[in-house]
Amino acid sequence: MDYVRKTRVIANSYYNMGLERARLRDLTGAAECLKKSLHFNKYMTDARNLLGLIYYEVGEVGDALVQWVISMNLQPEDNRADYYLGEIQRKKGTMDNERRTVRRFNQALVYAQNGSEDLAILQLNKVVEGKPGYVKAQLLFALLSIAREDYQKASKAINKVLQMDCNNPKALYYKSLLKTTGVAIKPEREPEKRKFKNAVSHRQMEDDDVIIPPSYRENTKDQAVLNILAGLVLGAAVIFFLVMPAQTKSINENHNKEISKYSEQLSQANKKSDSLNDQLETLKTEKQAAEDSLASLTNNADNILAQYQAVIGILNAYKKNDFPTAVKLYAGLDPTLITAEGVQAVIGEIRKDMAENGVTILEGLGDKSMAAGDSPTALVYYSKCFELKPASWQAKYKAAVIYKGMGQKDQANGLFSDVINNSKDPELTTKAKTERGF
């Protein structure tokens, strides 16, 4: 068996394994098999299309688009990827929803990295409500729920992932963590009953019992009055000399204790207030950093998806033999934002075709924009002309004139000098010298 046939057989075997695992909802295992299949045969569009479907199923729309775009470039006709890309384009708002989902997930990720778990969970709730099949969001939600010891919500998210991808390694690991925690709500113990016994027992007195003092004598009325007066005086003296000072002392002590207590509470409150102020400043700083990071992530995500959409539009225009539309879309393409090697190869082929056949159309689009008074758009088209073909002297001259009108003398003079020194068109050289001020 020769080498080419052997690699093709191996690629087909891995593809069949991936297809079988995909049918069993083992999406992780299926993706690994399909990647190996493409390793042995990168032109196998069936494997690439199935891999894109798996990415789409788990919520990775950007990765799915990469696989389908490469597949369309390898097999422009009779390709299932054409149907998948068409379905995404036909469903209005699909890409906008995907952008919002990615933006919210990135925001939740930033919040989680900065310790704002509550805010992260709020964002993830919105993500999984709108897109329950987004595996990354479900796994992050489960991880944060485990950290907060909310095991019921974590278990629900993990089970959702395992329903889509029965062998997802992270979901299985998180599930094992839930098992090892052994958290179970135990019933609280009832208060123990205490038994009391009397240490000393006393005989109860009967109703007719009388206690007779050892000595008793009857008093006369005068004696009784004197005894009453003496008792009153003695009682007043006791109150004045014994009871009042003790009561006053007790009141003062209680008052001092209350003052000390309130002073301590006030001191603690002041300390707590200072601590809260420090935390507030820290949170403000973290919030600003998170917002800056989120803005960067959001802008990058939106721009990257827009570039993939532009590539898809160019390929569709090629398919319809609508070359002017393809040229117009290419003018707004920024290939530096696309990192996938397969898509970069596609863009390289498009660039060659544009350099050979699209420069004239780009210059015409620039002329139309200038005629309409839209010089910034015209500048984009002219710049794309000499980016593709450095010897586009007319486009360079027109771009230099626009820069001059915008007050950007350095850019204008640089282009004028290039035209003057390198262009072989005498009329154009004369115009450039006049504009340059020679």
ABEGO torsion letter per residue (X at the ends): XBAAAAAAAAAAAAAAAAAAAAAAGBAAAAAAAAAAAAAABAABAAAAAAAAAAAAAAGBAAAAAAAAAAAAAABABGBAAAAAAAAAAABBGAAAAAAAAAAAAAAAAAAAAAGBAAAAAAAAAAAAAABAABAAAAAAAAAAAAAAGBAAAAAAAAAAAAAABAABAAAAAAAAAAAAAGBBBBBBBBBBBBBBBBABBBBBBBAABBBBBABBBBBBAAAAAAAAAAAAAAAAAAAAAAAAAAAAAAAAAAAAAAAAAAAAAAAAAAAAAAAAAAAAAAAAAAAAAAAAAAAAAAAAAAAAAAAAAAAAAAAAAAAAGBAAAAAAAAAABBAAABABAAAAAAAAAAAAAAAAAAAAAAAAAAAAAAAAGBAAAAAAAAAAAAAABAABAAAAAAAAAAAAAAGBAAAAAAAAAAAAAABABAAAAAAAAAAAGX
